[in-house]
Amino acid sequence: MNAFRLLTRHFFGRFFDNEIVSQTGDMRTNVVQAFGLVATPGIFVPFYMIPQRARYDHPFAHNWVLLSDYYFFILFSMVVMGFVMVFEWDAIFPDRKDYLILTPLPLGGAEIFAAKTLALIAFLGIFAIDANLFCTVLAPLVTGGEGTEAPVVWKLIGIHGVSVFAAGVFVALSIASVQGVLINVLTGAGFRRVSPWVQMLLMGVLIVMLFLTPLACASIRTLVERDSALLRWFPPFWFLGLYLDLLPGRPAGPIFHELAGIARQALAISAAAFAVTYLAGYHRHARRVMESVESTLGGPSRVRAAFDAAVNRWLLPHPLERATFHFISNTMLRTARQRLFLAAFGGVAVALTLPALVRIGARPGMPILMFAAAGLLSAPLTLSFFTVSGLRAAFNFPAELRANWVFQICESEERSLHIRAARKWIALMGIAPLFLVLTPVEIWFRGWRLAFFHVTFALGLSLVLLNLLLVWFRKIPFTCSYFPGKTSMAVMAALYLAGFTTYSWSGADLEGRMIESPLLFPIFYVAIAAALYGLSRLELRELVVDDALIYEDQPDPVVRSLELG
């Protein structure tokens, strides 16, 4: 095997060696599970389409259902490629370790560049094929209908493959271009500060796009009939237009022909941007990586130092609380797994909130998008539920499991201080910023009086939820091993669904009745205070029974005893 092939295999393998993957899991198992998860929708959705009578040459028949199916395939390809690029955000460009190891070897810069580029293309190609292969073969067989000649079916297969592949390539090139722009415009220190936030933003956007698929499918007809500007600003609609415009006879009409032109232009622009930022800027990036020093010699900024000093003085009286609080902050900022996990939770929260706040006008003369003030009733509850539960769940994932011996040998008898610090961190860094953002919005749309009742109602429930989730929490965040298969995903999904509907929707109904009878609010405040006091007493009682911190999450035993003796 020559050096170039070996180097390409090395870079290809590095894409799978990702810190986001569980540190305790088998890499091959994780890869197989990822491939299976990506391929599943492409297998089952075409079979779901079989009962429909819609054909490719009559796309608007049967209530435009065929356009919804085509939209799903386009969006799924885009989201999959987007997830792959976000997960591999730190591996798109060679890092400092690559250059320090490879440059002393008899390898030229052009050879390293070519191997990295080829490995990236191969890695992305595998996921693109995995996501789209089955639906490319099966979906055209359904939309072609009975009696369609074989050459037409093959043409439909080709059109489907080209459309979904083009959509995925556009997203991959766009995300790589975003990182390329950041690398070439910002300094090394600036890139390290901005890059994690951009990665989280991209993850949140992808989650929102995925969860809003039913709303987008239901809105296609309204947007097309009104020739909405949203069609020209939302990329999945561009490639839906490309798909329909490539069909034999162009049955979709001039609007989708225009969208197809936008898709081709967008694909060309993203390819050009990738060429400039990745290909042309590659050598400049390599030089900057070698010359830069990956450290924070200047320490925290003045704002961060002032904030930490104020928090230490007024909120964290004990040194153990300070240590745990700042350990959580630094881990959240530096670990990609926790960042993307929180971004996913945030994306789900925004996706569930938007349909309640935004309405699409269906009648002539109405605005395309309308803000529904009534949706503000459930929005704070939805956002706070996912904020608190997301941060609590993120604490379970280890950051660097092999280093948790430091916490074990330094463990103090005052173990409850670690849990208290975790509670304060969620309240200060999660709940407080959320309601600081929501309060001006509430005042603007509802006035001071209703905004006060609304914000305090949601804030009270948030504090109750926070304390409830930490009653049996016995870990220093990010220091305990985690077995994802220990709890059934179906059980967890059912618990989350029940908790979310009870907390958000039932809470919104309760608040609506209380607004009609304001005298109920004092009773509610008393009930919240009683609930917080009861949860604190319950936690103290549980700590007396067992206050040992957990560092190794034990899997279920192979043989479970009845423990009758």
TARAMO-V858292 format. One record per residue. PHI is phi as a letter, one per 30 degrees, with the letter a starting at -180 (none if undefined). Layout:
BEGIN
[[PHI] [PHI]]
END
This chain:
BEGIN
[[none] [d] [d] [d] [d] [d] [d] [d] [d] [d] [d] [d] [d] [d] [d] [d] [d] [c] [d] [d] [d] [e] [d] [c] [c] [d] [d] [d] [d] [d] [d] [d] [d] [d] [d] [d] [d] [d] [d] [e] [e] [d] [d] [d] [d] [e] [d] [d] [d] [e] [d] [d] [c] [d] [c] [d] [d] [b] [d] [c] [d] [h] [i] [i] [d] [d] [d] [d] [d] [d] [d] [d] [d] [d] [d] [d] [d] [d] [d] [d] [d] [d] [d] [d] [d] [d] [d] [c] [e] [d] [c] [d] [c] [e] [c] [d] [d] [e] [d] [d] [d] [d] [d] [d] [d] [d] [b] [d] [d] [d] [d] [d] [d] [d] [d] [d] [d] [d] [d] [d] [d] [d] [d] [d] [d] [d] [d] [d] [d] [d] [d] [c] [d] [d] [d] [d] [d] [d] [d] [d] [d] [d] [d] [d] [i] [d] [i] [d] [d] [e] [e] [d] [d] [d] [d] [d] [d] [d] [d] [d] [d] [d] [d] [d] [d] [d] [d] [d] [d] [e] [d] [d] [d] [d] [d] [d] [d] [e] [d] [d] [d] [d] [d] [d] [c] [d] [d] [e] [d] [d] [d] [d] [d] [d] [e] [d] [d] [d] [d] [d] [d] [d] [d] [d] [d] [d] [d] [d] [e] [d] [d] [c] [e] [e] [d] [d] [d] [d] [c] [e] [d] [d] [d] [d] [d] [c] [h] [d] [d] [d] [d] [c] [c] [c] [e] [e] [d] [d] [d] [d] [d] [d] [e] [d] [d] [d] [d] [e] [i] [h] [d] [d] [j] [d] [d] [d] [d] [d] [d] [d] [d] [d] [d] [d] [d] [d] [d] [d] [d] [d] [d] [d] [d] [d] [d] [d] [d] [c] [d] [d] [c] [d] [d] [d] [d] [d] [d] [d] [d] [d] [d] [d] [c] [d] [a] [c] [d] [d] [i] [d] [d] [d] [d] [d] [d] [d] [d] [d] [d] [d] [d] [d] [d] [c] [c] [b] [d] [c] [e] [d] [d] [d] [d] [d] [e] [d] [d] [d] [d] [d] [d] [e] [d] [c] [c] [d] [d] [d] [d] [d] [d] [d] [d] [d] [d] [d] [d] [d] [d] [d] [d] [d] [d] [e] [e] [d] [c] [b] [b] [c] [d] [c] [c] [d] [i] [d] [d] [d] [c] [b] [d] [c] [d] [d] [d] [d] [d] [c] [e] [d] [d] [d] [d] [d] [d] [d] [d] [d] [d] [d] [d] [d] [d] [d] [d] [d] [d] [d] [d] [b] [d] [d] [c] [d] [d] [d] [d] [d] [d] [c] [d] [c] [d] [d] [d] [d] [d] [d] [d] [d] [d] [d] [d] [d] [d] [d] [d] [d] [c] [c] [d] [d] [d] [d] [d] [d] [d] [d] [d] [d] [d] [d] [d] [d] [c] [c] [i] [d] [d] [d] [d] [d] [d] [d] [d] [d] [d] [d] [d] [d] [d] [d] [d] [d] [d] [e] [d] [d] [d] [c] [d] [c] [d] [b] [b] [d] [e] [i] [c] [c] [d] [b] [c] [d] [c] [d] [c] [d] [d] [d] [d] [d] [d] [d] [d] [d] [d] [d] [d] [d] [d] [d] [d] [d] [d] [d] [d] [d] [d] [d] [d] [e] [d] [d] [d] [d] [b] [e] [d] [d] [d] [e] [d] [d] [d] [d] [d] [d] [d] [d] [d] [d] [d] [d] [d] [d] [d] [d] [d] [d] [d] [d] [d] [d] [d] [a] [c] [d] [d] [c] [c] [b] [d] [d] [d] [d] [d] [d] [c] [c] [d] [d] [h] [c] [d]]
END
